Amino acid sequence: MKIDFHTHVKLSKKSPFLAAYFVEMMQEAKASGLDAIAVTEHFNTLRFQDIYEFLDQNYDYRQHYYEAEGMKVFPGIEVDIKETGHILLIGPREHILAIREALEPHTHEQDFIQFDRLLDLVEGYNILKIGAHPYRSSTPLHHLSIEQLSRLDAFDLNGKDQYSQGLKENYQQVMALGERLNIPIIGGSDTHHFLQYGCISNRFARACETIEELRSNIVDRAYEIEQSSCLYTKVKAAKLVKKLLKKKLENVSEALDEFV
C-alpha cells in the first residue's frame, strides 16, 4: 500500500471547501500511484466541518477510512501548538471530530494549545501523533525537549521542506532526529494542489484499514519512504499554481461569507 501521511484537500486555510476540487484531488492522487492518504487539514481552516459533512454524504466509511474515488482516505488534522510547531493527528473519524471540537477555544494564534496539553488531550483516543516538518524555519519542532518529542509516534519527512531546505540537508536533519530518539520517520507531501502528490510517499509491506494496522507498520518499520526524482519540479509547479488559484478562491469565500 502506497500512502501519503500529510495532505490537504483545500487550497488554503481561507479557501472554501469545494466538492469538485476534492474529487479532482482524489482522482489525481490515485493517478500518481497512491492507494491511500491521510487528510490532515489545518484545525483552524475555514469551515473545517464542511469536509466531513461532504465525506459522510458521499462516501462509505469502512473501518477507519473513507473509500473515496478509489482511494483510502484516513481522517486527520494538523494542529498548531503554542510553542510553535505543527502536530499531525490521524485517527478514526469520531476521534478526529471530537478532538477538533475540544480545540475550538484554541483556533487563534494567541490561544494555541501547549504541546503537553495537546498530547494529554489525545491520550484517550486512538490517534497517531506525528511531528510535522520538525526543521521548518517558520514552524520547527526540534526546539522542544527530548521528553516531549518522545511522546510522538513519528516525524514527518516533508516534501515541501525537501524542496525549500534542500534534499540532502533536510533529510539528514530529520533522519538524525529520528535516530537520536528512536522514533520512525514517515513521508508526507504536504500538498494543497494535486501536482504535489507523489513527491514523497511511503510504500507499506502490508495494506492497512485501521489505525492499529498503520501504527503496527510504522513501529515495525515495515515500509520504505519513496521520494520522486521529480520532487523539485512537482513542488515548484504546485506552489506556482496554488499562488494563482488561491486569491481567486479566497475572494469566493469572502463573497460566500457576506451572503451567509
ABEGO torsion letter per residue (X at the ends): XBBBABBBABABAABBBBAAAAAAAAAAAAAAGBABBBBBBBAABBGAAAAAAAAAAABBBBEABBBBGGBBBBBBBBBBBAAEEBBBBBBBAAAAAAAAAAAAAAABAAABBBAAAAAAAAAABBBBBBBBGAABAABBAAABBAAAAAABABBBBBAAAAAAAEAAAAAAAAAAAAAAAGBBBBBBAGBABAAABGABBBBBABBBABAAAAAAAAAAGBBBBBBBAAAAAAAAAAAAAAAAAAAAAAAAAAAAAAAX
